[in-house]
Amino acid sequence: MKIALLHDSVLPPRTYGGIERIVVSLAYEYRRLGHEVVVICRTGSKLTDFETFALPDGYQTTEPAKWLPGGLDFLHSHQPLPLKPTIPFLVTIHGNGHPEEKYWRNTNFLSQSPARNHNATEYVYNGVDPERFTFVEKKSDYYVFLARTTWRVKNLKTAIAWANDLGVRLEIMGGSGVSRGNIRYAGLVEEKEKVELLSNAKALIYPTNWDEPCAGAPLEALACGTPVITSVNGCMPELVRPGTGVVCETYADLLKAPEVLKSVKTSDCRKSVETFFSVRRMAQDYLSLFERISKEGELPHEPRFNFDPASVKLLYKPTVVNRLRHAILGKI
């Protein structure tokens, strides 16, 4: 097949860019599996290994047939499409969606959690290439946080409180801040430094207060043999399988997590990614959906926006201030 991948971004990403990395990974994997691949993206992209097409101004309100390149067998869009393409297509929703977005039948989500939230049955887990991540069996004495620190829902505040309460060293990747004592900000790190910090960490602390569709950082950590300490929200119980980390409901659970991790084998963390969350498995799952759509026309479900933010179970240190903030504002 001649497959077009679509995402309105500059590719490849230099630092942070979860969706962008998935798109680039799929481009290489589709080609490795014998398909011709082109990429439709933002002006300024530099994907030297693939033919790219720049998204034109106003493409969202223009019939796709007028701006899609010719000769395509399939379009895989990684963002909602307001207008329905005339060629076989699949739209992958990477977030929790918005009420105004149009969900065609040929839409999939990233895990059971968002699929269930949107009356859908089709989902494909994100994947990472294990070969990009160095497996380290003997870990150092620090923990890592990896997410955009400016996103409140990623819950850096709780991760810092946890590290201070336990007196452990915490390396923070994903933004800047003032490093003090056992808390160090590494900033927006590039790939080499990220992999080094992840590989040698005792665990990734990921106390997300968002209904995660399919978080990338935990998969990258697991690929390094690094277990994950996380919350019960969204896809996290699906990604952090038994024996690869700790899924916490309360702050007390969070404090006990390092003791629980003593029974976790780093090799099981790596094996989990190789078996369930590799980019090869992701690409094969998508290609299976492509074949179904090409034969049947549409997927047999009717997705619709149905996400309730109140379903998120907030994880935080139960101080008086935090309890009041939660009670009054509904957030931490």
Beta strands, then each sheet from edge to edge (+ up, - down):
strand 1: 2-6
strand 2: 36-41
strand 3: 51-54
strand 4: 74-77
strand 5: 89-92
strand 6: 107-108
strand 7: 142-146
strand 8: 169-173
strand 9: 183-187
strand 10: 204-206
strand 11: 228-231
strand 12: 245-248
sheet 1: 3+ 2+ 1+ 4+ 5+ 6+
sheet 2: 7+ 8+ 9+
sheet 3: 10+ 11+ 12+
end
